[in-house]
């Protein structure tokens, strides 16, 4: 039996996430609105992607920094079942929740204390994906 390897402080198990979308522009607008961020749209003609903000100078597969993309692809489709990705809603989760319905989403589980790590909530995004939010406040 092979010994399990320990992850050090400089690494994360998760390094990348992809959120499937049907309408790339609608999804981009939704996340930019609720998170007050600017996303970058890229595509190769067949598949399109909109990237969450990241610092390319520090992003490596094991850097501890995680980022992802909204992806329109024939291989994946939006879903409210399956894996849930939690997005950083810092500094205040309620400020993000207050924008969800106005941006075309739905709150499915309101803000709740999650032990010593802060607060969480669940939303459906503009595409019908179940997405978790997390913040310290």
Secondary structure as the mmCIF struct_conf table of DSSP 4:
data_model
#
loop_
_struct_conf.conf_type_id
_struct_conf.id
_struct_conf.beg_label_comp_id
_struct_conf.beg_label_asym_id
_struct_conf.beg_label_seq_id
_struct_conf.end_label_comp_id
_struct_conf.end_label_asym_id
_struct_conf.end_label_seq_id
HELX_LH_PP_P HELX_LH_PP_P1 UNK A 2 UNK A 7
TURN_TY1_P TURN_TY1_P1 UNK A 9 UNK A 10
BEND BEND1 UNK A 13 UNK A 13
STRN STRN1 UNK A 16 UNK A 20
BEND BEND2 UNK A 22 UNK A 22
HELX_RH_AL_P HELX_RH_AL_P1 UNK A 24 UNK A 35
TURN_TY1_P TURN_TY1_P2 UNK A 36 UNK A 36
STRN STRN2 UNK A 40 UNK A 43
BEND BEND3 UNK A 45 UNK A 47
STRN STRN3 UNK A 48 UNK A 51
HELX_LH_PP_P HELX_LH_PP_P2 UNK A 52 UNK A 53
TURN_TY1_P TURN_TY1_P3 UNK A 56 UNK A 58
TURN_TY1_P TURN_TY1_P4 UNK A 61 UNK A 62
BEND BEND4 UNK A 63 UNK A 64
STRN STRN4 UNK A 67 UNK A 72
BEND BEND5 UNK A 74 UNK A 75
BEND BEND6 UNK A 80 UNK A 82
STRN STRN5 UNK A 85 UNK A 88
TURN_TY1_P TURN_TY1_P5 UNK A 90 UNK A 91
HELX_RH_AL_P HELX_RH_AL_P2 UNK A 93 UNK A 100
TURN_TY1_P TURN_TY1_P6 UNK A 101 UNK A 104
STRN STRN6 UNK A 106 UNK A 113
HELX_RH_3T_P HELX_RH_3T_P1 UNK A 115 UNK A 117
STRN STRN7 UNK A 119 UNK A 124
TURN_TY1_P TURN_TY1_P7 UNK A 126 UNK A 127
BEND BEND7 UNK A 128 UNK A 128
STRN STRN8 UNK A 130 UNK A 135
#
